[in-house]
């Protein structure tokens, strides 16, 4: 079993060399590694180019004016990954998407490949994120982190590749889609380091707006969305953020009717949300 990697990047010169060193130190090297530079203005290209002659499996592609219709990070990353996959020159069993600000132990991909070989029903998996030496608390081991995910290539094709949209969710919905077609999804306790601090990259209100718009575009099951919105009433910015989410949810779902995601994904997500709601209020799922 082999694997190929895709890494979208923009202005990650501060971190990408550590990512490169982690990949070239793996006990099992990738068949191909496409690094797609989304018009970086820093020294990202200079750093990547230092490694190309010694590691011919690395392919560096500079993107200019790529998909100007997609400005939100999630949907744009999905489009970049789909484009890179179309450039593969060799067949691959697994497709790994890693961010340009991650690092791994040398056996990370070897251990992950072994899990896929042991279980042919495993469709997509993620590593366990560590930041500043502290492993993230994982609430749902059937979901995963978009910064480091590995999907069976046949599943990638079956779900219609990553979902391109004007919003976010390409990573979360990939896990949902893979479950919808009958495969298992996992986060393994194989640590990977996130070198850049996680956090909100937009203002809080902007983040609430984008979150609501995304949830309305799937769409989230309305009772589940309202329950989560009520929870957010007591998070900063108090009340206002929740109402902004509600507004943008209604905007995308009922007024714009923006629905970029396939029906089978929406159905699966709503089914899972109903099961979670039943569990929260004490009903056993049947």
WOQUI-V894698 format. One record per residue. SS is DSSP state (hx for helix, st for strand, lp for the rest). PHI is phi in degrees with one decimal (NA if undefined). D_LAST is the distance of its C-alpha to the last C-alpha in Angstrom with 1 decimal. Layout:
SS:PHI:D_LAST  SS:PHI:D_LAST
This chain:
lp:NA:37.2  lp:-124.1:38.7  st:-147.6:37.8  st:-125.4:39.4  st:-119.1:39.3  st:-124.8:39.6  st:-131.0:40.8  st:-75.5:41.4  st:-149.6:43.9  lp:-149.4:46.0  lp:53.4:48.6  lp:-111.9:47.1  lp:-58.3:50.5  lp:-71.7:50.0  lp:-121.0:47.1  hx:-66.1:47.0  hx:-65.4:49.6  hx:-67.0:47.4  hx:-63.4:44.5  hx:-60.3:46.9  hx:-63.2:48.2  hx:-66.7:44.7  hx:-69.1:44.0  hx:-72.6:47.3  lp:-95.3:46.9  lp:-66.2:43.7  lp:-66.3:44.1  lp:-122.1:42.7  lp:-82.3:44.0  lp:-70.8:42.4  lp:-67.2:43.7  lp:-144.2:44.3  st:-136.6:43.9  st:-96.2:44.3  st:-104.6:45.2  st:-105.6:45.3  st:-89.9:47.5  st:-83.6:46.6  lp:60.8:50.2  lp:-63.8:50.6  lp:-107.2:53.7  lp:-104.4:54.0  lp:-94.7:54.9  hx:-54.8:51.6  hx:-61.1:53.4  hx:-59.9:56.3  hx:-66.2:54.0  hx:-62.8:52.0  hx:-62.2:55.2  lp:-63.9:56.6  lp:-103.9:54.1  lp:-64.6:54.2  lp:-69.1:57.2  lp:-88.0:56.0  lp:-131.7:52.4  lp:-66.3:52.4  lp:-75.8:48.7  st:-85.9:48.5  st:-122.4:49.0  st:-105.2:49.8  st:-127.6:49.5  st:-92.5:50.8  st:-97.1:49.2  lp:-129.2:51.3  lp:54.2:50.2  lp:-84.8:46.8  lp:42.5:44.5  lp:-64.8:46.1  lp:-78.0:43.5  lp:-109.9:40.8  lp:-106.0:41.7  lp:-78.1:38.5  hx:-56.9:37.9  hx:-60.9:34.4  hx:-64.8:35.1  hx:-68.9:38.5  hx:-61.0:37.3  hx:-58.4:34.9  hx:-64.6:37.9  hx:-65.4:40.1  hx:-62.8:37.6  hx:-61.8:37.4  hx:-65.0:41.1  hx:-63.0:41.7  hx:-61.0:39.4  lp:-70.5:41.6  lp:-95.0:44.6  lp:-54.3:43.4  lp:-100.1:46.2  lp:-132.6:44.4  lp:-70.0:41.0  lp:-139.9:38.4  lp:-86.6:35.2  st:-127.9:33.8  st:-113.8:34.6  st:-106.4:34.8  st:-111.0:35.2  st:-126.4:37.0  lp:-78.2:38.7  lp:-84.6:42.4  lp:-133.8:42.1  st:-126.8:40.1  st:-144.4:41.3  st:-143.8:40.0  lp:-72.9:41.0  lp:-59.6:42.8  lp:-100.1:40.0  hx:-58.6:37.2  hx:-73.8:36.9  hx:-61.9:37.7  hx:-66.7:34.8  hx:-67.3:32.4  hx:-57.5:33.8  hx:-61.6:33.2  hx:-65.9:29.5  hx:-68.0:29.3  hx:-68.6:31.4  hx:-70.0:29.3  lp:-128.3:26.0  lp:-68.1:26.5  lp:-91.9:22.8  st:-78.9:23.7  st:-101.8:24.5  st:-151.9:25.5  st:-148.3:26.3  st:-135.1:28.3  st:-83.9:30.6  st:-97.1:30.4  st:-67.2:32.7  st:-125.3:35.6  st:-132.1:38.0  lp:54.2:41.2  lp:81.9:40.2  st:-110.8:37.0  st:-65.1:33.6  lp:-66.5:31.1  lp:-75.2:28.2  lp:-96.7:25.1  lp:-89.3:21.9  lp:-133.6:19.8  lp:-79.4:21.0  lp:-95.9:19.2  lp:-102.7:21.5  lp:-167.3:25.3  lp:-103.7:28.7  lp:-68.7:30.7  lp:-67.0:33.9  st:-155.8:33.2  st:-129.8:30.6  st:-130.1:30.9  st:-121.1:29.3  st:-62.6:29.6  hx:-60.9:32.2  hx:-63.9:30.5  hx:-67.7:27.4  hx:-55.5:29.8  hx:-71.3:31.3  hx:-63.3:28.0  lp:-82.9:26.7  lp:87.9:30.1  lp:67.7:31.5  lp:-74.6:31.1  lp:-85.9:30.6  lp:-87.4:34.0  lp:-153.8:34.0  lp:-91.1:36.2  lp:-128.8:33.7  lp:-118.6:31.7  lp:94.3:28.5  hx:-64.1:29.5  hx:-83.2:28.2  hx:-60.0:24.8  hx:-71.9:24.1  hx:-64.3:25.2  hx:-64.6:22.4  hx:-61.4:19.9  hx:-63.3:21.6  hx:-66.0:21.7  hx:-64.0:17.9  hx:-63.1:17.8  lp:-95.2:20.1  lp:97.1:18.1  lp:-101.7:20.0  st:-81.6:19.4  st:-132.3:20.9  st:-148.8:22.5  st:-107.9:25.0  st:-93.6:27.3  st:-83.4:29.4  st:-104.7:32.5  st:-74.2:34.4  st:-132.0:36.2  st:-94.9:38.5  st:-98.3:38.5  lp:-78.2:42.2  lp:-102.0:42.1  lp:-56.8:40.5  lp:-69.7:37.2  lp:155.6:37.3  lp:-74.5:37.7  lp:-92.7:40.3  lp:-112.0:40.7  lp:-63.4:41.5  hx:-59.8:38.6  hx:-66.8:38.7  hx:-62.6:38.9  hx:-65.0:35.9  hx:-63.3:33.9  hx:-63.0:35.2  hx:-63.7:34.2  hx:-63.3:30.7  hx:-63.9:30.1  hx:-62.8:31.6  hx:-63.1:29.4  hx:-66.3:26.2  hx:-75.0:27.4  hx:-81.6:28.3  hx:-73.2:24.9  lp:-96.6:23.8  lp:-61.9:21.4  lp:-62.5:19.0  hx:-55.6:21.4  hx:-59.2:19.6  hx:-67.3:18.7  hx:-61.9:22.4  hx:-65.5:23.8  hx:-62.9:22.0  hx:-69.3:23.5  hx:-64.4:26.7  hx:-61.9:27.0  hx:-61.2:26.7  hx:-74.9:29.5  lp:-58.0:31.7  lp:-104.7:32.8  lp:-111.3:33.6  lp:-67.2:37.0  lp:-75.7:38.3  lp:-51.8:37.0  lp:66.5:35.7  hx:-61.4:37.6  hx:-60.0:35.3  hx:-64.7:32.2  hx:-69.1:34.1  hx:-64.2:35.4  hx:-60.9:31.8  hx:-62.5:30.9  hx:-60.9:34.0  hx:-72.8:33.6  hx:-61.5:29.9  hx:-64.9:31.2  hx:-60.3:34.2  hx:-73.2:32.4  hx:-81.2:29.5  hx:-101.8:31.3  hx:-100.3:35.0  lp:-78.3:35.6  lp:51.5:32.4  lp:-81.9:32.6  lp:-137.0:29.8  lp:-83.0:30.8  lp:-100.9:27.4  lp:-61.6:25.9  hx:-60.6:23.3  hx:-65.8:20.9  hx:-73.3:21.1  hx:-59.6:20.6  hx:-62.0:17.5  hx:-63.6:15.9  hx:-64.5:17.0  hx:-63.3:15.7  hx:-59.9:12.2  hx:-68.2:12.5  hx:-67.1:14.2  hx:-64.9:11.6  hx:-64.2:9.1  hx:-65.0:12.2  hx:-63.5:13.1  hx:-60.7:10.1  hx:-66.8:10.8  hx:-63.2:14.4  lp:-96.0:14.3  lp:96.9:12.5  lp:-87.2:9.1  lp:-83.2:6.3  lp:-75.2:3.8  lp:-115.8:0.0
